[in-house]
Amino acid sequence: MNRMVALILVLAIGCSSCFASGPDQKHIAKIKKQVSSYMDRGARVVLDTYDQRKLQGSINEAGPESFALYQDGQSTTLKYADVKKIKAPMDRRTKQEITMAIFLTGFFGLIGGLLSQDR
């Protein structure tokens, strides 16, 4: 019984390090593609790193292994392999346009419904 418990503990400790390895090449290629896209658009990005940092700013430079994130006049160089997740939130103008489209659709739907009741 003690041997089985010891074996389970050894496997649990040993396997946890196997799963803690860095990102695979597919994930790194995805991050590179997103960085390139956001840099071309000049979008502001929010990203999470594997060392639990949450950063935001704009990307103005990108190389084969890393890119530079600018925030408040300061530059931070990050490797693609260090980035867990990256996204570009919608800008204020796009949010306003979507909100206006939803409002107008609802308004004209309401008017159309009221006019069809009068007939």
C-alpha positions as MATLAB code, in Angstrom:
seq = 'MNRMVALILVLAIGCSSCFASGPDQKHIAKIKKQVSSYMDRGARVVLDTYDQRKLQGSINEAGPESFALYQDGQSTTLKYADVKKIKAPMDRRTKQEITMAIFLTGFFGLIGGLLSQDR';
ca = [
       0.000    0.000    0.000;
       2.796    2.411    0.938;
       4.575    1.674   -2.344;
       1.438    2.544   -4.298;
       1.015    5.862   -2.460;
       4.690    6.653   -3.050;
       4.348    5.797   -6.743;
       1.286    8.027   -7.086;
       3.102   10.921   -5.394;
       6.166   10.505   -7.633;
       3.996   10.422  -10.764;
       1.963   13.436   -9.646;
       5.062   15.521   -8.979;
       6.870   14.318  -12.112;
       3.922   14.740  -14.471;
       3.085   18.231  -13.279;
       6.440   19.398  -14.643;
       5.646   17.677  -17.965;
       2.478   19.733  -18.339;
       4.193   22.988  -17.335;
       6.200   23.196  -20.549;
       5.988   26.328  -22.680;
       3.697   26.951  -25.619;
       3.925   24.857  -28.752;
       4.941   26.171  -32.175;
       1.313   26.381  -33.303;
       0.483   28.769  -30.441;
       3.582   30.885  -31.140;
       2.627   31.135  -34.836;
      -0.883   32.242  -33.828;
       0.524   34.970  -31.536;
       2.890   36.154  -34.329;
      -0.023   36.408  -36.752;
      -2.130   38.373  -34.259;
       0.770   40.720  -33.438;
       1.302   41.408  -37.139;
      -2.405   42.071  -37.682;
      -2.711   44.407  -34.686;
       0.476   46.244  -35.631;
      -0.782   46.828  -39.206;
      -4.091   48.204  -37.881;
      -2.415   50.288  -35.196;
      -4.747   48.727  -32.656;
      -4.349   48.987  -28.915;
      -3.916   45.527  -27.397;
      -4.300   43.797  -24.057;
      -2.188   40.725  -23.407;
      -1.563   38.135  -20.722;
       1.821   36.489  -20.258;
       2.711   33.087  -18.838;
       4.335   34.809  -15.834;
       0.914   36.253  -14.860;
       1.474   39.825  -16.128;
      -1.344   41.718  -17.825;
      -0.063   44.442  -20.168;
      -1.669   46.848  -22.586;
      -0.415   49.259  -25.209;
       0.298   49.416  -28.918;
       2.702   47.365  -31.012;
       5.050   49.387  -33.206;
       7.879   46.917  -33.819;
       7.929   43.180  -34.434;
      10.820   40.849  -35.177;
      11.197   37.124  -35.788;
      11.403   36.203  -32.080;
       9.951   39.195  -30.205;
       7.966   42.422  -30.442;
       7.876   45.772  -28.669;
       4.809   46.898  -26.740;
       4.576   50.655  -26.129;
       2.645   52.065  -23.201;
       2.860   55.593  -21.820;
       6.091   56.336  -23.676;
       7.838   53.193  -22.417;
       8.740   50.144  -24.454;
       8.582   46.542  -23.257;
      10.120   43.796  -25.391;
       8.266   40.495  -25.229;
       9.016   37.136  -26.809;
       6.136   35.524  -28.683;
       6.614   32.395  -26.543;
       5.978   34.452  -23.375;
       2.504   35.600  -24.482;
      -0.407   33.474  -23.339;
      -3.226   35.521  -24.870;
      -3.485   38.735  -26.891;
      -6.558   40.641  -27.992;
      -7.537   44.065  -29.252;
     -10.639   45.462  -27.567;
     -13.086   47.339  -29.743;
     -12.409   51.028  -30.023;
     -14.948   53.567  -28.771;
     -16.150   54.616  -32.238;
     -16.940   51.048  -33.306;
     -18.865   50.446  -30.066;
     -20.887   53.631  -30.665;
     -21.679   52.598  -34.250;
     -22.895   49.167  -33.137;
     -24.992   50.688  -30.344;
     -26.556   53.175  -32.776;
     -27.338   50.407  -35.294;
     -29.050   48.330  -32.587;
     -31.017   51.342  -31.378;
     -32.166   52.305  -34.887;
     -33.143   48.719  -35.701;
     -35.257   48.536  -32.553;
     -36.763   51.972  -33.157;
     -37.782   51.264  -36.759;
     -39.052   47.817  -35.745;
     -41.252   49.457  -33.111;
     -42.538   52.076  -35.564;
     -43.205   49.395  -38.183;
     -45.109   47.319  -35.619;
     -47.228   50.312  -34.556;
     -48.023   51.241  -38.145;
     -49.069   47.687  -39.010;
     -51.460   47.654  -36.015;
     -53.266   50.747  -37.314;
     -54.254   49.056  -40.585;
];
